[in-house]
Amino acid sequence: MSDRTKPSRSKLDTVEPLGKRVLIRKDEDKKVTKGGIELPDSIEIPTITGRVVAVSAQIDHDDDFPLRQYDRVLFNPKQAIPVEFDAENHLYVVPVEDVVAVFRKSK
């Protein structure tokens, strides 16, 4: 195949969720308990918290969903769809109904 007939593979720059979904970067799994006990690699406490990386346009314009980019959230991972975009980050497209809490600082 010549270079002209090969399909070009461009690197993706962004992932934009569609519909009532948000893109979340999952927090790292905990390896140490709050009491300071180190857990072996074979045992993990699954975390279901993360940071909102992007919100769909539909959610951005809907006042019923107070989610914004960079919010720290608690989410149900059952319906989360993993995105193989960046090996360094664990990204998931999550239906907004599965975001169950937003962590906010008190004023």
MOPAC internal coordinates of N, CA, C and O (Angstrom, degrees):
PM7 1SCF
backbone

  N    0.0000 0     0.00 0     0.00 0    0    0    0
  C    1.4401 1     0.00 0     0.00 0    1    0    0
  C    1.5155 1   109.93 1     0.00 0    2    1    0
  O    1.2310 1   120.85 1   -43.58 1    3    2    1
  N    1.2675 1   115.97 1   136.42 1    3    2    1
  C    1.4570 1   118.90 1   176.05 1    5    3    2
  C    1.5176 1   109.09 1   -81.88 1    6    5    3
  O    1.2310 1   121.22 1   -12.42 1    7    6    5
  N    1.3269 1   115.28 1   167.58 1    7    6    5
  C    1.4556 1   119.55 1  -179.49 1    9    7    6
  C    1.5214 1   111.84 1   -62.51 1   10    9    7
  O    1.2310 1   120.36 1   153.53 1   11   10    9
  N    1.3277 1   116.92 1   -26.47 1   11   10    9
  C    1.4616 1   119.64 1  -178.32 1   13   11   10
  C    1.5260 1   112.47 1   -74.29 1   14   13   11
  O    1.2310 1   119.84 1   152.35 1   15   14   13
  N    1.3146 1   117.91 1   -27.65 1   15   14   13
  C    1.4574 1   120.24 1  -177.13 1   17   15   14
  C    1.5190 1   113.18 1   -92.80 1   18   17   15
  O    1.2310 1   120.19 1   167.72 1   19   18   17
  N    1.3138 1   117.24 1   -12.28 1   19   18   17
  C    1.4606 1   119.84 1   177.50 1   21   19   18
  C    1.5278 1   109.20 1   -74.92 1   22   21   19
  O    1.2310 1   120.60 1   -45.62 1   23   22   21
  N    1.3235 1   116.46 1   134.38 1   23   22   21
  C    1.4634 1   117.21 1   175.98 1   25   23   22
  C    1.5218 1   109.81 1   -67.68 1   26   25   23
  O    1.2310 1   121.04 1   -42.78 1   27   26   25
  N    1.3203 1   115.62 1   137.22 1   27   26   25
  C    1.4632 1   118.26 1  -179.31 1   29   27   26
  C    1.5203 1   109.15 1   -81.63 1   30   29   27
  O    1.2310 1   120.99 1   -41.03 1   31   30   29
  N    1.3081 1   115.71 1   138.97 1   31   30   29
  C    1.4579 1   121.30 1   177.17 1   33   31   30
  C    1.5157 1   107.62 1  -110.43 1   34   33   31
  O    1.2310 1   121.33 1   -74.18 1   35   34   33
  N    1.2992 1   115.07 1   105.82 1   35   34   33
  C    1.4538 1   118.09 1   178.08 1   37   35   34
  C    1.5239 1   108.77 1   -94.04 1   38   37   35
  O    1.2310 1   121.19 1   -31.46 1   39   38   37
  N    1.3089 1   115.33 1   148.54 1   39   38   37
  C    1.4495 1   120.72 1   179.70 1   41   39   38
  C    1.5303 1   108.31 1   -75.58 1   42   41   39
  O    1.2310 1   120.84 1   -45.26 1   43   42   41
  N    1.3267 1   115.99 1   134.74 1   43   42   41
  C    1.4514 1   120.26 1   178.87 1   45   43   42
  C    1.5172 1   110.06 1   -74.40 1   46   45   43
  O    1.2310 1   120.96 1   -37.98 1   47   46   45
  N    1.3237 1   115.77 1   142.02 1   47   46   45
  C    1.4558 1   120.86 1  -179.40 1   49   47   46
  C    1.5256 1   112.35 1  -101.90 1   50   49   47
  O    1.2310 1   120.50 1   144.33 1   51   50   49
  N    1.3314 1   116.66 1   -35.67 1   51   50   49
  C    1.4590 1   119.95 1  -176.68 1   53   51   50
  C    1.5236 1   110.57 1  -142.05 1   54   53   51
  O    1.2310 1   121.62 1   -18.54 1   55   54   53
  N    1.3120 1   114.50 1   161.46 1   55   54   53
  C    1.4617 1   122.11 1   171.52 1   57   55   54
  C    1.5156 1   105.23 1  -125.08 1   58   57   55
  O    1.2310 1   120.39 1   -57.97 1   59   58   57
  N    1.3308 1   116.86 1   122.03 1   59   58   57
  C    1.4595 1   121.08 1  -179.36 1   61   59   58
  C    1.5183 1   109.44 1  -114.43 1   62   61   59
  O    1.2310 1   120.11 1   -63.62 1   63   62   61
  N    1.3364 1   117.39 1   116.38 1   63   62   61
  C    1.4590 1   119.12 1   178.31 1   65   63   62
  C    1.5244 1   110.89 1   -68.42 1   66   65   63
  O    1.2310 1   120.47 1   -30.22 1   67   66   65
  N    1.3186 1   116.70 1   149.78 1   67   66   65
  C    1.4615 1   122.50 1   179.35 1   69   67   66
  C    1.5216 1   109.77 1  -116.14 1   70   69   67
  O    1.2310 1   120.57 1   -20.76 1   71   70   69
  N    1.3120 1   116.52 1   159.24 1   71   70   69
  C    1.4585 1   120.34 1  -179.95 1   73   71   70
  C    1.5155 1   110.66 1    68.90 1   74   73   71
  O    1.2310 1   121.15 1    29.35 1   75   74   73
  N    1.3203 1   115.41 1  -150.65 1   75   74   73
  C    1.4670 1   120.37 1  -179.70 1   77   75   74
  C    1.5165 1   109.71 1   -91.68 1   78   77   75
  O    1.2310 1   121.27 1  -112.19 1   79   78   77
  N    1.3512 1   115.18 1    67.81 1   79   78   77
  C    1.4594 1   121.19 1  -177.29 1   81   79   78
  C    1.5241 1   110.51 1  -137.09 1   82   81   79
  O    1.2310 1   121.81 1   -21.85 1   83   82   81
  N    1.3324 1   114.15 1   158.15 1   83   82   81
  C    1.4633 1   121.39 1   175.04 1   85   83   82
  C    1.5208 1   108.27 1  -130.01 1   86   85   83
  O    1.2310 1   120.57 1   -24.14 1   87   86   85
  N    1.3095 1   116.52 1   155.86 1   87   86   85
  C    1.4602 1   122.75 1   175.39 1   89   87   86
  C    1.5187 1   106.92 1  -102.68 1   90   89   87
  O    1.2310 1   121.01 1   -55.70 1   91   90   89
  N    1.3486 1   115.67 1   124.30 1   91   90   89
  C    1.4609 1   121.15 1  -175.79 1   93   91   90
  C    1.5198 1   109.86 1  -122.86 1   94   93   91
  O    1.2310 1   121.08 1   -44.09 1   95   94   93
  N    1.3425 1   115.53 1   135.91 1   95   94   93
  C    1.4685 1   121.33 1   171.26 1   97   95   94
  C    1.5176 1   106.24 1   -94.32 1   98   97   95
  O    1.2310 1   120.66 1   -66.10 1   99   98   97
  N    1.3201 1   116.35 1   113.90 1   99   98   97
  C    1.4625 1   122.56 1  -176.62 1  101   99   98
  C    1.5190 1   110.04 1   -69.10 1  102  101   99
  O    1.2310 1   121.18 1   -41.92 1  103  102  101
  N    1.3299 1   115.34 1   138.08 1  103  102  101
  C    1.4664 1   120.66 1   175.32 1  105  103  102
  C    1.5237 1   109.37 1   -65.73 1  106  105  103
  O    1.2310 1   121.04 1   -23.53 1  107  106  105
  N    1.3180 1   115.62 1   156.47 1  107  106  105
  C    1.4675 1   120.94 1   177.51 1  109  107  106
  C    1.5148 1   110.18 1   -64.37 1  110  109  107
  O    1.2310 1   120.45 1   -34.24 1  111  110  109
  N    1.3349 1   116.74 1   145.76 1  111  110  109
  C    1.4560 1   120.94 1   175.14 1  113  111  110
  C    1.5176 1   108.79 1   -67.27 1  114  113  111
  O    1.2310 1   121.36 1   -35.83 1  115  114  113
  N    1.3065 1   115.01 1   144.17 1  115  114  113
  C    1.4643 1   120.51 1  -177.06 1  117  115  114
  C    1.5220 1   110.31 1   -77.40 1  118  117  115
  O    1.2310 1   120.81 1   -44.63 1  119  118  117
  N    1.3266 1   116.06 1   135.37 1  119  118  117
  C    1.4650 1   122.53 1   177.27 1  121  119  118
  C    1.5267 1   111.70 1  -111.83 1  122  121  119
  O    1.2310 1   120.74 1   171.73 1  123  122  121
  N    1.3443 1   116.18 1    -8.27 1  123  122  121
  C    1.4593 1   121.29 1  -179.95 1  125  123  122
  C    1.5269 1   107.69 1  -133.47 1  126  125  123
  O    1.2310 1   120.21 1   -46.23 1  127  126  125
  N    1.3174 1   117.20 1   133.77 1  127  126  125
  C    1.4606 1   120.36 1   178.35 1  129  127  126
  C    1.5221 1   109.71 1   -75.53 1  130  129  127
  O    1.2310 1   120.68 1   -11.52 1  131  130  129
  N    1.3385 1   116.30 1   168.48 1  131  130  129
  C    1.4666 1   120.16 1   178.80 1  133  131  130
  C    1.5198 1   111.56 1   -60.89 1  134  133  131
  O    1.2310 1   120.46 1   150.68 1  135  134  133
  N    1.3284 1   116.73 1   -29.32 1  135  134  133
  C    1.4624 1   120.74 1   178.74 1  137  135  134
  C    1.5161 1   113.45 1   -78.85 1  138  137  135
  O    1.2310 1   119.95 1   177.24 1  139  138  137
  N    1.3385 1   117.69 1    -2.76 1  139  138  137
  C    1.4563 1   121.56 1   177.02 1  141  139  138
  C    1.5123 1   114.73 1    93.87 1  142  141  139
  O    1.2310 1   119.94 1  -171.94 1  143  142  141
  N    1.3270 1   117.71 1     8.06 1  143  142  141
  C    1.4611 1   120.60 1   179.40 1  145  143  142
  C    1.5257 1   109.11 1   -80.77 1  146  145  143
  O    1.2310 1   120.98 1   -55.80 1  147  146  145
  N    1.3380 1   115.74 1   124.20 1  147  146  145
  C    1.4661 1   120.04 1   177.58 1  149  147  146
  C    1.5117 1   110.35 1   -79.03 1  150  149  147
  O    1.2310 1   120.96 1   -47.97 1  151  150  149
  N    1.3401 1   115.77 1   132.03 1  151  150  149
  C    1.4569 1   121.25 1   179.67 1  153  151  150
  C    1.5194 1   110.12 1   -94.06 1  154  153  151
  O    1.2310 1   119.97 1   -37.11 1  155  154  153
  N    1.3299 1   117.67 1   142.89 1  155  154  153
  C    1.4644 1   119.37 1   175.68 1  157  155  154
  C    1.5200 1   110.20 1   -66.09 1  158  157  155
  O    1.2310 1   120.59 1   -21.78 1  159  158  157
  N    1.3425 1   116.47 1   158.22 1  159  158  157
  C    1.4592 1   120.89 1  -178.30 1  161  159  158
  C    1.5256 1   112.43 1   -60.26 1  162  161  159
  O    1.2310 1   120.29 1   153.27 1  163  162  161
  N    1.3345 1   117.05 1   -26.73 1  163  162  161
  C    1.4615 1   119.51 1  -177.68 1  165  163  162
  C    1.5234 1   112.36 1   -75.07 1  166  165  163
  O    1.2310 1   119.93 1   165.31 1  167  166  165
  N    1.3256 1   117.74 1   -14.69 1  167  166  165
  C    1.4617 1   121.74 1   179.66 1  169  167  166
  C    1.5195 1   108.11 1  -112.96 1  170  169  167
  O    1.2310 1   121.29 1   -50.88 1  171  170  169
  N    1.3164 1   115.14 1   129.12 1  171  170  169
  C    1.4560 1   119.79 1   177.12 1  173  171  170
  C    1.5140 1   109.41 1  -129.98 1  174  173  171
  O    1.2310 1   120.79 1   -36.86 1  175  174  173
  N    1.3052 1   116.10 1   143.14 1  175  174  173
  C    1.4520 1   121.01 1   169.39 1  177  175  174
  C    1.5256 1   104.62 1   -96.60 1  178  177  175
  O    1.2310 1   119.97 1   -71.31 1  179  178  177
  N    1.3215 1   117.67 1   108.69 1  179  178  177
  C    1.4666 1   118.46 1  -175.80 1  181  179  178
  C    1.5264 1   110.57 1   -66.51 1  182  181  179
  O    1.2310 1   120.98 1   -45.66 1  183  182  181
  N    1.3073 1   115.74 1   134.34 1  183  182  181
  C    1.4565 1   119.83 1   175.96 1  185  183  182
  C    1.5178 1   108.26 1  -101.76 1  186  185  183
  O    1.2310 1   121.23 1   -34.30 1  187  186  185
  N    1.2759 1   115.25 1   145.70 1  187  186  185
  C    1.4544 1   119.90 1   175.49 1  189  187  186
  C    1.5182 1   109.09 1  -126.93 1  190  189  187
  O    1.2310 1   121.88 1  -143.09 1  191  190  189
  N    1.3192 1   114.01 1    36.91 1  191  190  189
  C    1.4575 1   120.22 1   174.09 1  193  191  190
  C    1.5186 1   108.41 1  -114.18 1  194  193  191
  O    1.2310 1   121.67 1   -22.15 1  195  194  193
  N    1.3086 1   114.42 1   157.85 1  195  194  193
  C    1.4540 1   119.15 1   178.86 1  197  195  194
  C    1.5167 1   110.91 1  -172.83 1  198  197  195
  O    1.2310 1   121.54 1     2.14 1  199  198  197
  N    1.3203 1   114.65 1  -177.86 1  199  198  197
  C    1.4681 1   122.22 1   178.85 1  201  199  198
  C    1.5210 1   109.08 1  -110.74 1  202  201  199
  O    1.2310 1   121.12 1   -42.16 1  203  202  201
  N    1.3181 1   115.47 1   137.84 1  203  202  201
  C    1.4598 1   120.47 1   175.97 1  205  203  202
  C    1.5222 1   107.73 1   -72.57 1  206  205  203
  O    1.2310 1   121.06 1   -57.66 1  207  206  205
  N    1.3179 1   115.58 1   122.34 1  207  206  205
  C    1.4609 1   121.50 1   178.83 1  209  207  206
  C    1.5245 1   109.75 1   -91.62 1  210  209  207
  O    1.2310 1   120.90 1   139.20 1  211  210  209
  N    1.3326 1   115.88 1   -40.80 1  211  210  209
  C    1.4666 1   120.95 1  -179.29 1  213  211  210
  C    1.5173 1   109.22 1  -153.35 1  214  213  211
  O    1.2310 1   121.01 1   -30.63 1  215  214  213
  N    1.3315 1   115.68 1   149.37 1  215  214  213
  C    1.4587 1   121.70 1   173.86 1  217  215  214
  C    1.5127 1   108.16 1  -118.34 1  218  217  215
  O    1.2310 1   120.59 1   -31.20 1  219  218  217
  N    1.3270 1   116.48 1   148.80 1  219  218  217
  C    1.4620 1   119.55 1   178.39 1  221  219  218
  C    1.5274 1   109.18 1   -69.19 1  222  221  219
  O    1.2310 1   120.67 1   -20.46 1  223  222  221
  N    1.3162 1   116.32 1   159.54 1  223  222  221
  C    1.4662 1   120.95 1   178.82 1  225  223  222
  C    1.5239 1   110.40 1   -60.52 1  226  225  223
  O    1.2310 1   120.06 1   144.95 1  227  226  225
  N    1.3140 1   117.50 1   -35.05 1  227  226  225
  C    1.4601 1   121.78 1  -179.84 1  229  227  226
  C    1.5327 1   110.93 1   -63.42 1  230  229  227
  O    1.2310 1   120.15 1   137.85 1  231  230  229
  N    1.3145 1   117.31 1   -42.15 1  231  230  229
  C    1.4669 1   121.53 1   179.10 1  233  231  230
  C    1.5324 1   110.18 1   -73.01 1  234  233  231
  O    1.2310 1   120.29 1   142.08 1  235  234  233
  N    1.3159 1   117.05 1   -37.92 1  235  234  233
  C    1.4612 1   121.44 1  -178.05 1  237  235  234
  C    1.5273 1   111.58 1   -60.45 1  238  237  235
  O    1.2310 1   120.21 1   149.33 1  239  238  237
  N    1.3284 1   117.21 1   -30.67 1  239  238  237
  C    1.4647 1   121.56 1  -177.68 1  241  239  238
  C    1.5268 1   112.63 1  -100.55 1  242  241  239
  O    1.2310 1   119.61 1  -169.41 1  243  242  241
  N    1.3152 1   118.35 1    10.59 1  243  242  241
  C    1.4603 1   122.29 1  -176.94 1  245  243  242
  C    1.5265 1   109.44 1  -112.82 1  246  245  243
  O    1.2310 1   120.54 1   -67.56 1  247  246  245
  N    1.3347 1   116.56 1   112.44 1  247  246  245
  C    1.4663 1   121.20 1  -177.78 1  249  247  246
  C    1.5224 1   113.31 1   -69.28 1  250  249  247
  O    1.2310 1   119.82 1   165.97 1  251  250  249
  N    1.3394 1   117.95 1   -14.03 1  251  250  249
  C    1.4673 1   120.69 1   178.51 1  253  251  250
  C    1.5269 1   112.09 1   -72.32 1  254  253  251
  O    1.2310 1   120.14 1   163.37 1  255  254  253
  N    1.3311 1   117.33 1   -16.63 1  255  254  253
  C    1.4633 1   121.82 1  -179.39 1  257  255  254
  C    1.5241 1   108.68 1  -119.89 1  258  257  255
  O    1.2310 1   119.75 1   -81.73 1  259  258  257
  N    1.3338 1   118.07 1    98.27 1  259  258  257
  C    1.4694 1   121.24 1  -175.85 1  261  259  258
  C    1.5282 1   112.89 1   -81.34 1  262  261  259
  O    1.2310 1   120.20 1  -132.31 1  263  262  261
  N    1.3069 1   117.22 1    47.69 1  263  262  261
  C    1.4663 1   121.14 1  -179.59 1  265  263  262
  C    1.5114 1   109.98 1  -100.64 1  266  265  263
  O    1.2310 1   121.43 1   -45.10 1  267  266  265
  N    1.3132 1   114.87 1   134.90 1  267  266  265
  C    1.4568 1   121.27 1   178.33 1  269  267  266
  C    1.5153 1   109.24 1  -132.37 1  270  269  267
  O    1.2310 1   120.99 1   -18.34 1  271  270  269
  N    1.3125 1   115.71 1   161.66 1  271  270  269
  C    1.4599 1   120.89 1   177.18 1  273  271  270
  C    1.5297 1   108.94 1   -57.45 1  274  273  271
  O    1.2310 1   120.81 1   -39.92 1  275  274  273
  N    1.3306 1   116.05 1   140.08 1  275  274  273
  C    1.4636 1   126.76 1   178.33 1  277  275  274
  C    1.5338 1   114.10 1    79.96 1  278  277  275
  O    1.2310 1   119.39 1   177.64 1  279  278  277
  N    1.3445 1   118.78 1    -2.36 1  279  278  277
  C    1.4639 1   119.78 1   174.72 1  281  279  278
  C    1.5230 1   109.24 1   -62.41 1  282  281  279
  O    1.2310 1   120.79 1   -38.06 1  283  282  281
  N    1.3297 1   116.09 1   141.94 1  283  282  281
  C    1.4675 1   120.64 1   172.20 1  285  283  282
  C    1.5137 1   106.92 1   -92.06 1  286  285  283
  O    1.2310 1   120.60 1   -51.48 1  287  286  285
  N    1.3381 1   116.46 1   128.52 1  287  286  285
  C    1.4505 1   120.61 1  -172.84 1  289  287  286
  C    1.5284 1   111.84 1  -131.39 1  290  289  287
  O    1.2310 1   121.83 1   -18.83 1  291  290  289
  N    1.3185 1   114.09 1   161.17 1  291  290  289
  C    1.4569 1   123.34 1   171.33 1  293  291  290
  C    1.5205 1   105.54 1  -108.71 1  294  293  291
  O    1.2310 1   120.16 1   -51.18 1  295  294  293
  N    1.3483 1   117.29 1   128.82 1  295  294  293
  C    1.4576 1   118.72 1  -177.21 1  297  295  294
  C    1.5140 1   112.16 1  -137.89 1  298  297  295
  O    1.2310 1   121.56 1   -26.19 1  299  298  297
  N    1.3312 1   114.62 1   153.81 1  299  298  297
  C    1.4556 1   122.43 1   176.50 1  301  299  298
  C    1.5295 1   107.08 1   -85.11 1  302  301  299
  O    1.2310 1   119.72 1   -61.61 1  303  302  301
  N    1.3367 1   118.14 1   118.39 1  303  302  301
  C    1.4666 1   120.32 1  -173.88 1  305  303  302
  C    1.5427 1   115.22 1   -81.70 1  306  305  303
  O    1.2310 1   119.55 1   179.03 1  307  306  305
  N    1.3360 1   118.47 1    -0.97 1  307  306  305
  C    1.4696 1   120.12 1  -175.15 1  309  307  306
  C    1.5257 1   112.91 1   -59.53 1  310  309  307
  O    1.2310 1   120.00 1   136.25 1  311  310  309
  N    1.3237 1   117.61 1   -43.75 1  311  310  309
  C    1.4655 1   121.53 1  -177.95 1  313  311  310
  C    1.5330 1   112.82 1   -96.69 1  314  313  311
  O    1.2310 1   120.25 1  -177.56 1  315  314  313
  N    1.3259 1   117.14 1     2.44 1  315  314  313
  C    1.4679 1   121.10 1  -178.42 1  317  315  314
  C    1.5276 1   110.07 1   -68.40 1  318  317  315
  O    1.2310 1   120.79 1   -43.48 1  319  318  317
  N    1.3127 1   116.10 1   136.52 1  319  318  317
  C    1.4610 1   122.02 1   179.60 1  321  319  318
  C    1.5250 1   108.23 1  -106.93 1  322  321  319
  O    1.2310 1   119.90 1   -63.11 1  323  322  321
  N    1.3436 1   117.80 1   116.89 1  323  322  321
  C    1.4685 1   119.18 1   179.83 1  325  323  322
  C    1.5259 1   111.19 1   -67.44 1  326  325  323
  O    1.2310 1   120.96 1   -36.12 1  327  326  325
  N    1.3201 1   115.76 1   143.88 1  327  326  325
  C    1.4580 1   122.36 1  -179.98 1  329  327  326
  C    1.5210 1   107.63 1  -117.13 1  330  329  327
  O    1.2310 1   120.35 1   -60.19 1  331  330  329
  N    1.3154 1   116.94 1   119.81 1  331  330  329
  C    1.4681 1   121.28 1   177.29 1  333  331  330
  C    1.5183 1   108.75 1   -89.80 1  334  333  331
  O    1.2310 1   121.64 1  -102.27 1  335  334  333
  N    1.3155 1   114.46 1    77.73 1  335  334  333
  C    1.4587 1   121.60 1  -175.80 1  337  335  334
  C    1.5136 1   110.91 1  -110.59 1  338  337  335
  O    1.2310 1   120.87 1   136.89 1  339  338  337
  N    1.3090 1   115.95 1   -43.11 1  339  338  337
  C    1.4564 1   122.14 1  -176.17 1  341  339  338
  C    1.5251 1   107.19 1  -142.03 1  342  341  339
  O    1.2310 1   120.07 1   -61.03 1  343  342  341
  N    1.3147 1   117.47 1   118.97 1  343  342  341
  C    1.4668 1   121.29 1  -176.40 1  345  343  342
  C    1.5237 1   112.51 1   -62.34 1  346  345  343
  O    1.2310 1   120.13 1   155.09 1  347  346  345
  N    1.3219 1   117.36 1   -24.91 1  347  346  345
  C    1.4617 1   121.41 1  -178.16 1  349  347  346
  C    1.5286 1   112.60 1   -76.15 1  350  349  347
  O    1.2310 1   120.12 1   155.30 1  351  350  349
  N    1.3210 1   117.37 1   -24.70 1  351  350  349
  C    1.4621 1   122.01 1  -175.96 1  353  351  350
  C    1.5169 1   110.27 1  -117.01 1  354  353  351
  O    1.2310 1   120.64 1   -38.46 1  355  354  353
  N    1.3218 1   116.37 1   141.54 1  355  354  353
  C    1.4511 1   121.76 1   176.13 1  357  355  354
  C    1.5267 1   106.97 1   -96.51 1  358  357  355
  O    1.2310 1   121.00 1   -84.91 1  359  358  357
  N    1.3470 1   115.70 1    95.09 1  359  358  357
  C    1.4558 1   121.25 1  -176.30 1  361  359  358
  C    1.5212 1   110.79 1   -98.72 1  362  361  359
  O    1.2310 1   121.18 1   -37.23 1  363  362  361
  N    1.3410 1   115.36 1   142.77 1  363  362  361
  C    1.4530 1   121.84 1   179.00 1  365  363  362
  C    1.5207 1   109.59 1  -138.80 1  366  365  363
  O    1.2310 1   120.77 1   -41.79 1  367  366  365
  N    1.3318 1   116.13 1   138.21 1  367  366  365
  C    1.4529 1   121.55 1   169.35 1  369  367  366
  C    1.5218 1   105.31 1   -90.56 1  370  369  367
  O    1.2310 1   120.86 1   -56.84 1  371  370  369
  N    1.3305 1   115.97 1   123.16 1  371  370  369
  C    1.4625 1   121.91 1  -172.40 1  373  371  370
  C    1.5263 1   109.44 1  -124.81 1  374  373  371
  O    1.2310 1   119.98 1   -49.81 1  375  374  373
  N    1.3408 1   117.65 1   130.19 1  375  374  373
  C    1.4680 1   119.41 1   173.12 1  377  375  374
  C    1.5305 1   109.05 1   -60.41 1  378  377  375
  O    1.2310 1   120.52 1   -40.51 1  379  378  377
  N    1.3105 1   116.61 1   139.49 1  379  378  377
  C    1.4615 1   120.48 1  -175.64 1  381  379  378
  C    1.5297 1   111.27 1   -61.12 1  382  381  379
  O    1.2310 1   119.90 1   153.40 1  383  382  381
  N    1.3199 1   117.80 1   -26.60 1  383  382  381
  C    1.4625 1   120.39 1   178.21 1  385  383  382
  C    1.5308 1   111.59 1   -66.53 1  386  385  383
  O    1.2310 1   120.09 1   159.18 1  387  386  385
  N    1.3363 1   117.43 1   -20.82 1  387  386  385
  C    1.4617 1   121.44 1   179.77 1  389  387  386
  C    1.5258 1   112.95 1   -90.04 1  390  389  387
  O    1.2310 1   119.91 1   177.49 1  391  390  389
  N    1.3155 1   117.78 1    -2.51 1  391  390  389
  C    1.4687 1   121.01 1   172.22 1  393  391  390
  C    1.5189 1   105.24 1   -86.59 1  394  393  391
  O    1.2310 1   120.98 1   -68.03 1  395  394  393
  N    1.3220 1   115.73 1   111.97 1  395  394  393
  C    1.4633 1   119.41 1  -170.87 1  397  395  394
  C    1.5270 1   113.81 1  -100.44 1  398  397  395
  O    1.2310 1   119.44 1   164.56 1  399  398  397
  N    1.3276 1   118.68 1   -15.44 1  399  398  397
  C    1.4618 1   120.65 1   179.38 1  401  399  398
  C    1.5215 1   110.12 1  -159.16 1  402  401  399
  O    1.2310 1   121.24 1   -28.47 1  403  402  401
  N    1.3155 1   115.23 1   151.53 1  403  402  401
  C    1.4609 1   122.96 1   174.46 1  405  403  402
  C    1.5172 1   106.75 1  -120.51 1  406  405  403
  O    1.2310 1   120.16 1   -49.71 1  407  406  405
  N    1.3285 1   117.30 1   130.29 1  407  406  405
  C    1.4602 1   122.02 1   178.00 1  409  407  406
  C    1.5243 1   108.24 1   -85.72 1  410  409  407
  O    1.2310 1   120.62 1   -55.38 1  411  410  409
  N    1.3259 1   116.42 1   124.62 1  411  410  409
  C    1.4638 1   121.21 1  -179.85 1  413  411  410
  C    1.5284 1   109.07 1  -129.31 1  414  413  411
  O    1.2310 1   120.55 1   -30.27 1  415  414  413
  N    1.3122 1   116.56 1   149.73 1  415  414  413
  C    1.4619 1   121.25 1   174.16 1  417  415  414
  C    1.5265 1   107.80 1   -82.57 1  418  417  415
  O    1.2310 1   121.00 1   -41.01 1  419  418  417
  N    1.3362 1   115.69 1   138.99 1  419  418  417
  C    1.4515 1   118.59 1   177.33 1  421  419  418
  C    1.5204 1   109.06 1   -74.54 1  422  421  419
  O    1.2310 1   121.52 1   -31.22 1  423  422  421
  N    1.3066 1   114.69 1   148.78 1  423  422  421
  C    1.4768 1   119.60 1  -176.30 1  425  423  422
  C    1.4812 1   112.06 1   -91.93 1  426  425  423
  O    1.2310 1   120.10 1   180.00 1  427  426  425

